[in-house]
Amino acid sequence: MSDAYLYAAARTPFGRFNGTPAKVLRERRERWGVAAICIGVGQTLAVVLENVTDEVSG
């Protein structure tokens, strides 16, 4: 995932929701991440991300 994509993604609410964890996964060289957010009235949005780059540790 390019830095340009992450920058563009971070400019939208949903992009920030997905882009920030994706950037952290890449920086920490982790494989899996999860993000969740309350969207009100008892509703929740959650996503599980997998880092599929060659930069994954162990």
PDB file of N, H, CA, C and O in Angstrom:
ATOM      1  N   MET A   1       0.855  -1.164   0.000  1.00  0.00           N
ATOM      2  CA  MET A   1       0.000   0.000   0.000  1.00  0.00           C
ATOM      3  C   MET A   1       0.905   1.231   0.000  1.00  0.00           C
ATOM      4  O   MET A   1       1.798   1.358   0.838  1.00  0.00           O
ATOM      5  N   SER A   2       0.672   2.105  -0.916  1.00  0.00           N
ATOM      6  H   SER A   2      -0.053   2.002  -1.597  1.00  0.00           H
ATOM      7  CA  SER A   2       1.536   3.273  -1.061  1.00  0.00           C
ATOM      8  C   SER A   2       1.199   4.336  -0.022  1.00  0.00           C
ATOM      9  O   SER A   2       0.092   4.385   0.514  1.00  0.00           O
ATOM     10  N   ASP A   3       2.195   5.188   0.246  1.00  0.00           N
ATOM     11  H   ASP A   3       3.094   5.148  -0.190  1.00  0.00           H
ATOM     12  CA  ASP A   3       1.967   6.300   1.161  1.00  0.00           C
ATOM     13  C   ASP A   3       0.925   7.259   0.609  1.00  0.00           C
ATOM     14  O   ASP A   3       0.159   7.849   1.370  1.00  0.00           O
ATOM     15  N   ALA A   4       0.891   7.421  -0.724  1.00  0.00           N
ATOM     16  H   ALA A   4       1.514   6.941  -1.343  1.00  0.00           H
ATOM     17  CA  ALA A   4      -0.097   8.306  -1.347  1.00  0.00           C
ATOM     18  C   ALA A   4      -1.506   7.793  -1.092  1.00  0.00           C
ATOM     19  O   ALA A   4      -2.415   8.583  -0.837  1.00  0.00           O
ATOM     20  N   TYR A   5      -1.701   6.475  -1.158  1.00  0.00           N
ATOM     21  H   TYR A   5      -0.963   5.833  -1.365  1.00  0.00           H
ATOM     22  CA  TYR A   5      -3.018   5.891  -0.890  1.00  0.00           C
ATOM     23  C   TYR A   5      -3.410   6.153   0.560  1.00  0.00           C
ATOM     24  O   TYR A   5      -4.538   6.560   0.839  1.00  0.00           O
ATOM     25  N   LEU A   6      -2.480   5.919   1.480  1.00  0.00           N
ATOM     26  H   LEU A   6      -1.564   5.588   1.254  1.00  0.00           H
ATOM     27  CA  LEU A   6      -2.793   6.117   2.896  1.00  0.00           C
ATOM     28  C   LEU A   6      -3.108   7.578   3.193  1.00  0.00           C
ATOM     29  O   LEU A   6      -3.982   7.875   4.007  1.00  0.00           O
ATOM     30  N   TYR A   7      -2.393   8.493   2.531  1.00  0.00           N
ATOM     31  H   TYR A   7      -1.682   8.251   1.869  1.00  0.00           H
ATOM     32  CA  TYR A   7      -2.665   9.915   2.733  1.00  0.00           C
ATOM     33  C   TYR A   7      -4.059  10.264   2.233  1.00  0.00           C
ATOM     34  O   TYR A   7      -4.813  10.954   2.919  1.00  0.00           O
ATOM     35  N   ALA A   8      -4.403   9.791   1.041  1.00  0.00           N
ATOM     36  H   ALA A   8      -3.791   9.230   0.484  1.00  0.00           H
ATOM     37  CA  ALA A   8      -5.723  10.069   0.476  1.00  0.00           C
ATOM     38  C   ALA A   8      -6.815   9.413   1.313  1.00  0.00           C
ATOM     39  O   ALA A   8      -7.869  10.009   1.533  1.00  0.00           O
ATOM     40  N   ALA A   9      -6.572   8.203   1.776  1.00  0.00           N
ATOM     41  H   ALA A   9      -5.716   7.719   1.598  1.00  0.00           H
ATOM     42  CA  ALA A   9      -7.570   7.487   2.576  1.00  0.00           C
ATOM     43  C   ALA A   9      -7.816   8.184   3.902  1.00  0.00           C
ATOM     44  O   ALA A   9      -8.938   8.173   4.408  1.00  0.00           O
ATOM     45  N   ALA A  10      -6.796   8.782   4.464  1.00  0.00           N
ATOM     46  H   ALA A  10      -5.884   8.791   4.053  1.00  0.00           H
ATOM     47  CA  ALA A  10      -6.925   9.427   5.770  1.00  0.00           C
ATOM     48  C   ALA A  10      -7.753  10.703   5.706  1.00  0.00           C
ATOM     49  O   ALA A  10      -8.100  11.258   6.748  1.00  0.00           O
ATOM     50  N   ARG A  11      -8.077  11.177   4.514  1.00  0.00           N
ATOM     51  H   ARG A  11      -7.795  10.726   3.667  1.00  0.00           H
ATOM     52  CA  ARG A  11      -8.825  12.418   4.367  1.00  0.00           C
ATOM     53  C   ARG A  11     -10.336  12.211   4.440  1.00  0.00           C
ATOM     54  O   ARG A  11     -11.086  13.185   4.390  1.00  0.00           O
ATOM     55  N   THR A  12     -10.799  10.969   4.557  1.00  0.00           N
ATOM     56  H   THR A  12     -10.189  10.177   4.598  1.00  0.00           H
ATOM     57  CA  THR A  12     -12.227  10.691   4.691  1.00  0.00           C
ATOM     58  C   THR A  12     -12.453   9.965   6.008  1.00  0.00           C
ATOM     59  O   THR A  12     -11.545   9.286   6.487  1.00  0.00           O
ATOM     60  N   PRO A  13     -13.633  10.086   6.610  1.00  0.00           N
ATOM     61  CA  PRO A  13     -13.880   9.400   7.885  1.00  0.00           C
ATOM     62  C   PRO A  13     -13.671   7.883   7.792  1.00  0.00           C
ATOM     63  O   PRO A  13     -13.000   7.296   8.641  1.00  0.00           O
ATOM     64  N   PHE A  14     -14.248   7.246   6.757  1.00  0.00           N
ATOM     65  H   PHE A  14     -14.793   7.723   6.067  1.00  0.00           H
ATOM     66  CA  PHE A  14     -14.070   5.793   6.650  1.00  0.00           C
ATOM     67  C   PHE A  14     -12.634   5.454   6.269  1.00  0.00           C
ATOM     68  O   PHE A  14     -12.097   4.437   6.707  1.00  0.00           O
ATOM     69  N   GLY A  15     -12.014   6.301   5.454  1.00  0.00           N
ATOM     70  H   GLY A  15     -12.451   7.127   5.098  1.00  0.00           H
ATOM     71  CA  GLY A  15     -10.619   6.086   5.081  1.00  0.00           C
ATOM     72  C   GLY A  15      -9.701   6.174   6.285  1.00  0.00           C
ATOM     73  O   GLY A  15      -8.743   5.408   6.393  1.00  0.00           O
ATOM     74  N   ARG A  16      -9.980   7.087   7.178  1.00  0.00           N
ATOM     75  H   ARG A  16     -10.758   7.709   7.090  1.00  0.00           H
ATOM     76  CA  ARG A  16      -9.177   7.201   8.398  1.00  0.00           C
ATOM     77  C   ARG A  16      -9.371   5.969   9.269  1.00  0.00           C
ATOM     78  O   ARG A  16      -8.431   5.482   9.899  1.00  0.00           O
ATOM     79  N   PHE A  17     -10.596   5.475   9.297  1.00  0.00           N
ATOM     80  H   PHE A  17     -11.359   5.870   8.786  1.00  0.00           H
ATOM     81  CA  PHE A  17     -10.919   4.282  10.077  1.00  0.00           C
ATOM     82  C   PHE A  17     -10.122   3.071   9.590  1.00  0.00           C
ATOM     83  O   PHE A  17      -9.653   2.275  10.404  1.00  0.00           O
ATOM     84  N   ASN A  18      -9.963   2.924   8.268  1.00  0.00           N
ATOM     85  H   ASN A  18     -10.343   3.571   7.608  1.00  0.00           H
ATOM     86  CA  ASN A  18      -9.193   1.810   7.708  1.00  0.00           C
ATOM     87  C   ASN A  18      -7.728   2.159   7.487  1.00  0.00           C
ATOM     88  O   ASN A  18      -6.854   1.317   7.690  1.00  0.00           O
ATOM     89  N   GLY A  19      -7.454   3.385   7.074  1.00  0.00           N
ATOM     90  H   GLY A  19      -8.165   4.069   6.909  1.00  0.00           H
ATOM     91  CA  GLY A  19      -6.101   3.774   6.711  1.00  0.00           C
ATOM     92  C   GLY A  19      -5.140   3.834   7.884  1.00  0.00           C
ATOM     93  O   GLY A  19      -3.988   3.420   7.760  1.00  0.00           O
ATOM     94  N   THR A  20      -5.598   4.342   9.019  1.00  0.00           N
ATOM     95  H   THR A  20      -6.534   4.678   9.119  1.00  0.00           H
ATOM     96  CA  THR A  20      -4.716   4.444  10.175  1.00  0.00           C
ATOM     97  C   THR A  20      -4.274   3.078  10.677  1.00  0.00           C
ATOM     98  O   THR A  20      -3.075   2.880  10.868  1.00  0.00           O
ATOM     99  N   PRO A  21      -5.179   2.118  10.902  1.00  0.00           N
ATOM    100  CA  PRO A  21      -4.713   0.787  11.315  1.00  0.00           C
ATOM    101  C   PRO A  21      -3.811   0.131  10.263  1.00  0.00           C
ATOM    102  O   PRO A  21      -2.860  -0.567  10.613  1.00  0.00           O
ATOM    103  N   ALA A  22      -4.104   0.352   8.983  1.00  0.00           N
ATOM    104  H   ALA A  22      -4.877   0.920   8.698  1.00  0.00           H
ATOM    105  CA  ALA A  22      -3.262  -0.222   7.928  1.00  0.00           C
ATOM    106  C   ALA A  22      -1.853   0.341   7.996  1.00  0.00           C
ATOM    107  O   ALA A  22      -0.878  -0.392   7.830  1.00  0.00           O
ATOM    108  N   LYS A  23      -1.745   1.629   8.239  1.00  0.00           N
ATOM    109  H   LYS A  23      -2.538   2.224   8.374  1.00  0.00           H
ATOM    110  CA  LYS A  23      -0.430   2.267   8.347  1.00  0.00           C
ATOM    111  C   LYS A  23       0.320   1.739   9.564  1.00  0.00           C
ATOM    112  O   LYS A  23       1.519   1.469   9.486  1.00  0.00           O
ATOM    113  N   VAL A  24      -0.374   1.592  10.683  1.00  0.00           N
ATOM    114  H   VAL A  24      -1.348   1.812  10.747  1.00  0.00           H
ATOM    115  CA  VAL A  24       0.258   1.078  11.903  1.00  0.00           C
ATOM    116  C   VAL A  24       0.717  -0.370  11.701  1.00  0.00           C
ATOM    117  O   VAL A  24       1.799  -0.744  12.151  1.00  0.00           O
ATOM    118  N   LEU A  25      -0.094  -1.176  11.032  1.00  0.00           N
ATOM    119  H   LEU A  25      -0.974  -0.872  10.666  1.00  0.00           H
ATOM    120  CA  LEU A  25       0.307  -2.561  10.752  1.00  0.00           C
ATOM    121  C   LEU A  25       1.595  -2.594   9.942  1.00  0.00           C
ATOM    122  O   LEU A  25       2.490  -3.394  10.214  1.00  0.00           O
ATOM    123  N   ARG A  26       1.682  -1.734   8.961  1.00  0.00           N
ATOM    124  H   ARG A  26       0.955  -1.084   8.740  1.00  0.00           H
ATOM    125  CA  ARG A  26       2.880  -1.708   8.122  1.00  0.00           C
ATOM    126  C   ARG A  26       4.088  -1.207   8.902  1.00  0.00           C
ATOM    127  O   ARG A  26       5.175  -1.774   8.790  1.00  0.00           O
ATOM    128  N   GLU A  27       3.913  -0.151   9.692  1.00  0.00           N
ATOM    129  H   GLU A  27       3.030   0.310   9.783  1.00  0.00           H
ATOM    130  CA  GLU A  27       5.027   0.395  10.467  1.00  0.00           C
ATOM    131  C   GLU A  27       5.552  -0.599  11.499  1.00  0.00           C
ATOM    132  O   GLU A  27       6.761  -0.711  11.699  1.00  0.00           O
ATOM    133  N   ARG A  28       4.637  -1.324  12.157  1.00  0.00           N
ATOM    134  H   ARG A  28       3.655  -1.234  11.995  1.00  0.00           H
ATOM    135  CA  ARG A  28       5.029  -2.284  13.206  1.00  0.00           C
ATOM    136  C   ARG A  28       5.347  -3.669  12.659  1.00  0.00           C
ATOM    137  O   ARG A  28       5.774  -4.556  13.398  1.00  0.00           O
ATOM    138  N   ARG A  29       5.134  -3.849  11.348  1.00  0.00           N
ATOM    139  H   ARG A  29       4.787  -3.129  10.747  1.00  0.00           H
ATOM    140  CA  ARG A  29       5.379  -5.124  10.678  1.00  0.00           C
ATOM    141  C   ARG A  29       4.569  -6.270  11.306  1.00  0.00           C
ATOM    142  O   ARG A  29       5.051  -7.393  11.451  1.00  0.00           O
ATOM    143  N   GLU A  30       3.335  -5.945  11.668  1.00  0.00           N
ATOM    144  H   GLU A  30       2.944  -5.032  11.550  1.00  0.00           H
ATOM    145  CA  GLU A  30       2.415  -6.931  12.234  1.00  0.00           C
ATOM    146  C   GLU A  30       1.545  -7.501  11.127  1.00  0.00           C
ATOM    147  O   GLU A  30       1.410  -6.894  10.065  1.00  0.00           O
ATOM    148  N   ARG A  31       0.962  -8.650  11.367  1.00  0.00           N
ATOM    149  H   ARG A  31       1.072  -9.143  12.230  1.00  0.00           H
ATOM    150  CA  ARG A  31       0.146  -9.311  10.346  1.00  0.00           C
ATOM    151  C   ARG A  31      -1.332  -8.954  10.441  1.00  0.00           C
ATOM    152  O   ARG A  31      -1.969  -8.696   9.420  1.00  0.00           O
ATOM    153  N   TRP A  32      -1.890  -8.937  11.652  1.00  0.00           N
ATOM    154  H   TRP A  32      -1.373  -9.147  12.482  1.00  0.00           H
ATOM    155  CA  TRP A  32      -3.331  -8.746  11.826  1.00  0.00           C
ATOM    156  C   TRP A  32      -3.610  -7.506  12.670  1.00  0.00           C
ATOM    157  O   TRP A  32      -2.830  -7.141  13.550  1.00  0.00           O
ATOM    158  N   GLY A  33      -4.735  -6.875  12.381  1.00  0.00           N
ATOM    159  H   GLY A  33      -5.369  -7.172  11.666  1.00  0.00           H
ATOM    160  CA  GLY A  33      -5.197  -5.743  13.170  1.00  0.00           C
ATOM    161  C   GLY A  33      -6.715  -5.677  13.136  1.00  0.00           C
ATOM    162  O   GLY A  33      -7.353  -6.221  12.235  1.00  0.00           O
ATOM    163  N   VAL A  34      -7.278  -5.014  14.116  1.00  0.00           N
ATOM    164  H   VAL A  34      -6.760  -4.572  14.849  1.00  0.00           H
ATOM    165  CA  VAL A  34      -8.727  -4.864  14.176  1.00  0.00           C
ATOM    166  C   VAL A  34      -9.054  -3.432  14.591  1.00  0.00           C
ATOM    167  O   VAL A  34      -8.353  -2.831  15.405  1.00  0.00           O
ATOM    168  N   ALA A  35     -10.120  -2.903  14.022  1.00  0.00           N
ATOM    169  H   ALA A  35     -10.689  -3.391  13.360  1.00  0.00           H
ATOM    170  CA  ALA A  35     -10.588  -1.564  14.379  1.00  0.00           C
ATOM    171  C   ALA A  35     -12.095  -1.637  14.556  1.00  0.00           C
ATOM    172  O   ALA A  35     -12.781  -2.338  13.813  1.00  0.00           O
ATOM    173  N   ALA A  36     -12.603  -0.917  15.530  1.00  0.00           N
ATOM    174  H   ALA A  36     -12.045  -0.347  16.134  1.00  0.00           H
ATOM    175  CA  ALA A  36     -14.046  -0.878  15.771  1.00  0.00           C
ATOM    176  C   ALA A  36     -14.436   0.538  16.152  1.00  0.00           C
ATOM    177  O   ALA A  36     -13.655   1.267  16.765  1.00  0.00           O
ATOM    178  N   ILE A  37     -15.643   0.916  15.786  1.00  0.00           N
ATOM    179  H   ILE A  37     -16.276   0.324  15.288  1.00  0.00           H
ATOM    180  CA  ILE A  37     -16.118   2.258  16.084  1.00  0.00           C
ATOM    181  C   ILE A  37     -17.618   2.200  16.341  1.00  0.00           C
ATOM    182  O   ILE A  37     -18.350   1.481  15.662  1.00  0.00           O
ATOM    183  N   CYS A  38     -18.060   2.965  17.326  1.00  0.00           N
ATOM    184  H   CYS A  38     -17.465   3.549  17.878  1.00  0.00           H
ATOM    185  CA  CYS A  38     -19.488   3.102  17.614  1.00  0.00           C
ATOM    186  C   CYS A  38     -20.048   4.150  16.661  1.00  0.00           C
ATOM    187  O   CYS A  38     -19.512   5.254  16.567  1.00  0.00           O
ATOM    188  N   ILE A  39     -21.119   3.813  15.955  1.00  0.00           N
ATOM    189  H   ILE A  39     -21.555   2.916  16.031  1.00  0.00           H
ATOM    190  CA  ILE A  39     -21.712   4.778  15.041  1.00  0.00           C
ATOM    191  C   ILE A  39     -23.066   5.280  15.543  1.00  0.00           C
ATOM    192  O   ILE A  39     -23.797   5.957  14.820  1.00  0.00           O
ATOM    193  N   GLY A  40     -23.383   4.941  16.778  1.00  0.00           N
ATOM    194  H   GLY A  40     -22.789   4.392  17.366  1.00  0.00           H
ATOM    195  CA  GLY A  40     -24.575   5.480  17.415  1.00  0.00           C
ATOM    196  C   GLY A  40     -25.784   4.566  17.351  1.00  0.00           C
ATOM    197  O   GLY A  40     -25.867   3.681  16.499  1.00  0.00           O
ATOM    198  N   VAL A  41     -26.712   4.789  18.255  1.00  0.00           N
ATOM    199  H   VAL A  41     -26.644   5.508  18.947  1.00  0.00           H
ATOM    200  CA  VAL A  41     -27.986   4.075  18.352  1.00  0.00           C
ATOM    201  C   VAL A  41     -27.766   2.559  18.415  1.00  0.00           C
ATOM    202  O   VAL A  41     -28.507   1.792  17.800  1.00  0.00           O
ATOM    203  N   GLY A  42     -26.752   2.142  19.155  1.00  0.00           N
ATOM    204  H   GLY A  42     -26.150   2.765  19.654  1.00  0.00           H
ATOM    205  CA  GLY A  42     -26.488   0.714  19.341  1.00  0.00           C
ATOM    206  C   GLY A  42     -25.830   0.022  18.166  1.00  0.00           C
ATOM    207  O   GLY A  42     -25.763  -1.207  18.141  1.00  0.00           O
ATOM    208  N   GLN A  43     -25.346   0.770  17.197  1.00  0.00           N
ATOM    209  H   GLN A  43     -25.401   1.769  17.218  1.00  0.00           H
ATOM    210  CA  GLN A  43     -24.717   0.176  16.022  1.00  0.00           C
ATOM    211  C   GLN A  43     -23.197   0.316  16.116  1.00  0.00           C
ATOM    212  O   GLN A  43     -22.671   1.297  16.642  1.00  0.00           O
ATOM    213  N   THR A  44     -22.511  -0.699  15.587  1.00  0.00           N
ATOM    214  H   THR A  44     -22.938  -1.496  15.160  1.00  0.00           H
ATOM    215  CA  THR A  44     -21.051  -0.716  15.614  1.00  0.00           C
ATOM    216  C   THR A  44     -20.538  -1.138  14.251  1.00  0.00           C
ATOM    217  O   THR A  44     -21.168  -1.934  13.555  1.00  0.00           O
ATOM    218  N   LEU A  45     -19.400  -0.602  13.881  1.00  0.00           N
ATOM    219  H   LEU A  45     -18.888   0.045  14.447  1.00  0.00           H
ATOM    220  CA  LEU A  45     -18.718  -0.990  12.658  1.00  0.00           C
ATOM    221  C   LEU A  45     -17.362  -1.540  13.060  1.00  0.00           C
ATOM    222  O   LEU A  45     -16.643  -0.911  13.837  1.00  0.00           O
ATOM    223  N   ALA A  46     -17.005  -2.706  12.539  1.00  0.00           N
ATOM    224  H   ALA A  46     -17.589  -3.217  11.908  1.00  0.00           H
ATOM    225  CA  ALA A  46     -15.716  -3.316  12.860  1.00  0.00           C
ATOM    226  C   ALA A  46     -15.097  -3.875  11.591  1.00  0.00           C
ATOM    227  O   ALA A  46     -15.801  -4.274  10.663  1.00  0.00           O
ATOM    228  N   VAL A  47     -13.775  -3.899  11.564  1.00  0.00           N
ATOM    229  H   VAL A  47     -13.203  -3.575  12.317  1.00  0.00           H
ATOM    230  CA  VAL A  47     -13.049  -4.435  10.418  1.00  0.00           C
ATOM    231  C   VAL A  47     -11.793  -5.142  10.935  1.00  0.00           C
ATOM    232  O   VAL A  47     -11.134  -4.672  11.863  1.00  0.00           O
ATOM    233  N   VAL A  48     -11.482  -6.267  10.323  1.00  0.00           N
ATOM    234  H   VAL A  48     -12.017  -6.649   9.570  1.00  0.00           H
ATOM    235  CA  VAL A  48     -10.239  -6.981  10.605  1.00  0.00           C
ATOM    236  C   VAL A  48      -9.353  -6.816   9.377  1.00  0.00           C
ATOM    237  O   VAL A  48      -9.780  -7.090   8.256  1.00  0.00           O
ATOM    238  N   LEU A  49      -8.128  -6.371   9.587  1.00  0.00           N
ATOM    239  H   LEU A  49      -7.781  -6.147  10.497  1.00  0.00           H
ATOM    240  CA  LEU A  49      -7.193  -6.121   8.496  1.00  0.00           C
ATOM    241  C   LEU A  49      -6.052  -7.120   8.549  1.00  0.00           C
ATOM    242  O   LEU A  49      -5.572  -7.472   9.627  1.00  0.00           O
ATOM    243  N   GLU A  50      -5.622  -7.574   7.382  1.00  0.00           N
ATOM    244  H   GLU A  50      -6.012  -7.288   6.506  1.00  0.00           H
ATOM    245  CA  GLU A  50      -4.456  -8.450   7.281  1.00  0.00           C
ATOM    246  C   GLU A  50      -3.404  -7.752   6.432  1.00  0.00           C
ATOM    247  O   GLU A  50      -3.696  -7.276   5.334  1.00  0.00           O
ATOM    248  N   ASN A  51      -2.180  -7.693   6.944  1.00  0.00           N
ATOM    249  H   ASN A  51      -1.943  -8.079   7.835  1.00  0.00           H
ATOM    250  CA  ASN A  51      -1.064  -7.128   6.213  1.00  0.00           C
ATOM    251  C   ASN A  51      -0.495  -8.223   5.324  1.00  0.00           C
ATOM    252  O   ASN A  51       0.087  -9.185   5.824  1.00  0.00           O
ATOM    253  N   VAL A  52      -0.654  -8.090   4.021  1.00  0.00           N
ATOM    254  H   VAL A  52      -1.127  -7.308   3.614  1.00  0.00           H
ATOM    255  CA  VAL A  52      -0.211  -9.124   3.084  1.00  0.00           C
ATOM    256  C   VAL A  52       1.071  -8.728   2.364  1.00  0.00           C
ATOM    257  O   VAL A  52       1.436  -9.361   1.373  1.00  0.00           O
ATOM    258  N   THR A  53       1.756  -7.708   2.833  1.00  0.00           N
ATOM    259  H   THR A  53       1.460  -7.194   3.638  1.00  0.00           H
ATOM    260  CA  THR A  53       3.007  -7.290   2.224  1.00  0.00           C
ATOM    261  C   THR A  53       4.128  -8.234   2.648  1.00  0.00           C
ATOM    262  O   THR A  53       3.955  -9.055   3.548  1.00  0.00           O
ATOM    263  N   ASP A  54       5.262  -8.108   1.998  1.00  0.00           N
ATOM    264  H   ASP A  54       5.402  -7.441   1.267  1.00  0.00           H
ATOM    265  CA  ASP A  54       6.436  -8.916   2.345  1.00  0.00           C
ATOM    266  C   ASP A  54       7.126  -8.414   3.590  1.00  0.00           C
ATOM    267  O   ASP A  54       8.105  -9.011   4.037  1.00  0.00           O
ATOM    268  N   GLU A  55       6.631  -7.317   4.163  1.00  0.00           N
ATOM    269  H   GLU A  55       5.836  -6.832   3.800  1.00  0.00           H
ATOM    270  CA  GLU A  55       7.276  -6.689   5.304  1.00  0.00           C
ATOM    271  C   GLU A  55       6.769  -7.222   6.642  1.00  0.00           C
ATOM    272  O   GLU A  55       7.006  -6.587   7.669  1.00  0.00           O
ATOM    273  N   VAL A  56       6.089  -8.352   6.669  1.00  0.00           N
ATOM    274  H   VAL A  56       5.897  -8.869   5.835  1.00  0.00           H
ATOM    275  CA  VAL A  56       5.526  -8.908   7.889  1.00  0.00           C
ATOM    276  C   VAL A  56       6.608  -9.670   8.639  1.00  0.00           C
ATOM    277  O   VAL A  56       7.348 -10.461   8.053  1.00  0.00           O
ATOM    278  N   SER A  57       6.691  -9.420   9.953  1.00  0.00           N
ATOM    279  H   SER A  57       6.090  -8.778  10.429  1.00  0.00           H
ATOM    280  CA  SER A  57       7.692 -10.126  10.768  1.00  0.00           C
ATOM    281  C   SER A  57       7.139 -11.467  11.225  1.00  0.00           C
ATOM    282  O   SER A  57       5.929 -11.658  11.353  1.00  0.00           O
ATOM    283  N   GLY A  58       8.069 -12.394  11.468  1.00  0.00           N
ATOM    284  H   GLY A  58       9.051 -12.239  11.364  1.00  0.00           H
ATOM    285  CA  GLY A  58       7.800 -13.708  12.031  1.00  0.00           C
ATOM    286  C   GLY A  58       6.590 -14.347  11.572  1.00  0.00           C
ATOM    287  O   GLY A  58       6.283 -15.462  11.995  1.00  0.00           O
TER     288      GLY A  58
END
